[in-house]
């Protein structure tokens, strides 16, 4: 597979949009169904998922699925770190170890 330095932009965008979609969905749950903010976050989530699927599509044109699929799971780390800690949710030692093992496994896959 041929990829250039711009190919990684698709990967990063896919991860970011997927993470944003999940965060918007979580925010939507804090409002009652049918409320304006609920609808706004729901539409933000759907739009972000659409953009993430488009980015994954283009990423798969440049990288093998055996590399891209594990890399895309880094979105879980982003959600835990940015949203979880940012909103005051506690992160356990077990979760921290899981994140670290995930990062180590990604580095092994990419080398």
DRENDO-1510 file (C-alpha; in Angstrom, 1 decimal, always signed):
<recs>
REC; n; res; u; v; w
REC; 1; UNK; +0.0; +0.0; +0.0 .
REC; 2; UNK; +1.2; +3.4; -0.9 .
REC; 3; UNK; +0.9; +6.2; +1.5 .
REC; 4; UNK; +2.4; +9.6; +1.9 .
REC; 5; UNK; +2.8; +12.0; +4.8 .
REC; 6; UNK; -0.8; +13.3; +4.2 .
REC; 7; UNK; -2.3; +9.8; +4.6 .
REC; 8; UNK; -2.0; +10.0; +8.3 .
REC; 9; UNK; -4.3; +13.0; +8.3 .
REC; 10; UNK; -7.2; +10.6; +7.5 .
REC; 11; UNK; -6.3; +8.4; +10.4 .
REC; 12; UNK; -6.1; +11.3; +12.9 .
REC; 13; UNK; -9.3; +12.8; +11.6 .
REC; 14; UNK; -11.1; +9.4; +11.8 .
REC; 15; UNK; -10.0; +9.0; +15.4 .
REC; 16; UNK; -10.9; +12.6; +16.4 .
REC; 17; UNK; -14.3; +12.5; +14.7 .
REC; 18; UNK; -15.2; +9.1; +16.2 .
REC; 19; UNK; -14.2; +10.3; +19.7 .
REC; 20; UNK; -16.2; +13.6; +19.2 .
REC; 21; UNK; -19.2; +11.6; +18.2 .
REC; 22; UNK; -19.1; +9.5; +21.3 .
REC; 23; UNK; -18.6; +12.5; +23.5 .
REC; 24; UNK; -21.6; +14.3; +21.8 .
REC; 25; UNK; -23.7; +11.2; +22.4 .
REC; 26; UNK; -22.8; +11.1; +26.1 .
REC; 27; UNK; -23.7; +14.8; +26.4 .
REC; 28; UNK; -27.0; +14.2; +24.7 .
REC; 29; UNK; -27.9; +11.8; +27.5 .
REC; 30; UNK; -27.9; +14.6; +30.0 .
REC; 31; UNK; -30.9; +16.2; +28.4 .
REC; 32; UNK; -34.5; +14.9; +27.9 .
REC; 33; UNK; -35.4; +13.4; +24.6 .
REC; 34; UNK; -36.8; +16.0; +22.3 .
REC; 35; UNK; -35.2; +19.0; +24.0 .
REC; 36; UNK; -33.2; +21.4; +21.8 .
REC; 37; UNK; -29.8; +20.6; +23.3 .
REC; 38; UNK; -30.6; +16.9; +23.1 .
REC; 39; UNK; -31.3; +17.2; +19.4 .
REC; 40; UNK; -28.2; +19.4; +18.9 .
REC; 41; UNK; -25.9; +16.9; +20.5 .
REC; 42; UNK; -27.6; +14.0; +18.7 .
REC; 43; UNK; -27.1; +15.7; +15.3 .
REC; 44; UNK; -23.5; +16.6; +16.3 .
REC; 45; UNK; -22.9; +12.9; +17.1 .
REC; 46; UNK; -24.4; +11.7; +13.8 .
REC; 47; UNK; -22.4; +14.2; +11.8 .
REC; 48; UNK; -19.2; +13.3; +13.6 .
REC; 49; UNK; -19.7; +9.6; +12.9 .
REC; 50; UNK; -20.4; +10.4; +9.2 .
REC; 51; UNK; -17.1; +12.3; +9.0 .
REC; 52; UNK; -15.2; +9.6; +10.9 .
REC; 53; UNK; -16.5; +6.9; +8.4 .
REC; 54; UNK; -15.4; +9.1; +5.5 .
REC; 55; UNK; -12.0; +9.5; +7.0 .
REC; 56; UNK; -11.7; +5.7; +7.7 .
REC; 57; UNK; -12.7; +5.1; +4.1 .
REC; 58; UNK; -9.8; +7.2; +2.8 .
REC; 59; UNK; -7.4; +5.8; +5.4 .
REC; 60; UNK; -8.2; +2.3; +4.2 .
REC; 61; UNK; -7.2; +3.4; +0.7 .
REC; 62; UNK; -3.7; +4.1; +2.0 .
REC; 63; UNK; -3.1; +1.5; +4.7 .
REC; 64; UNK; -3.9; -2.1; +5.3 .
REC; 65; UNK; -6.8; -3.0; +7.6 .
REC; 66; UNK; -4.5; -4.9; +9.9 .
REC; 67; UNK; -2.8; -1.6; +10.8 .
REC; 68; UNK; -5.7; +0.8; +10.7 .
REC; 69; UNK; -8.2; -1.2; +12.8 .
REC; 70; UNK; -6.0; -1.3; +15.9 .
REC; 71; UNK; -4.9; +2.3; +15.5 .
REC; 72; UNK; -8.5; +3.5; +15.4 .
REC; 73; UNK; -9.1; +2.0; +18.9 .
REC; 74; UNK; -6.9; +4.8; +20.3 .
REC; 75; UNK; -10.2; +6.8; +20.3 .
REC; 76; UNK; -11.0; +5.0; +23.6 .
REC; 77; UNK; -7.9; +6.4; +25.1 .
REC; 78; UNK; -8.8; +9.9; +23.9 .
REC; 79; UNK; -12.3; +9.6; +25.4 .
REC; 80; UNK; -11.1; +8.4; +28.8 .
REC; 81; UNK; -8.3; +11.0; +29.0 .
REC; 82; UNK; -10.0; +14.1; +27.7 .
REC; 83; UNK; -13.6; +13.6; +28.6 .
REC; 84; UNK; -13.3; +11.3; +31.6 .
REC; 85; UNK; -10.7; +13.2; +33.5 .
REC; 86; UNK; -12.0; +16.6; +32.2 .
REC; 87; UNK; -15.4; +16.0; +33.7 .
REC; 88; UNK; -14.0; +14.7; +37.0 .
REC; 89; UNK; -14.6; +11.0; +36.4 .
REC; 90; UNK; -12.1; +8.9; +38.3 .
REC; 91; UNK; -9.7; +6.7; +36.4 .
REC; 92; UNK; -8.8; +3.5; +38.2 .
REC; 93; UNK; -5.4; +1.9; +38.3 .
REC; 94; UNK; -6.8; -1.0; +36.3 .
REC; 95; UNK; -8.1; +1.4; +33.5 .
REC; 96; UNK; -4.7; +3.2; +33.5 .
REC; 97; UNK; -2.9; -0.2; +33.0 .
REC; 98; UNK; -5.3; -1.1; +30.2 .
REC; 99; UNK; -4.6; +2.2; +28.5 .
REC; 100; UNK; -0.8; +1.7; +28.8 .
REC; 101; UNK; -1.0; -1.9; +27.5 .
REC; 102; UNK; -3.1; -0.6; +24.6 .
REC; 103; UNK; -0.5; +1.9; +23.7 .
REC; 104; UNK; +2.3; -0.7; +24.0 .
REC; 105; UNK; +0.3; -3.1; +21.8 .
REC; 106; UNK; -0.2; -0.4; +19.2 .
REC; 107; UNK; +3.5; +0.4; +19.1 .
REC; 108; UNK; +4.2; -3.3; +18.6 .
REC; 109; UNK; +1.7; -3.5; +15.7 .
REC; 110; UNK; +3.1; -0.5; +14.0 .
REC; 111; UNK; +6.8; -1.6; +14.1 .
</recs>
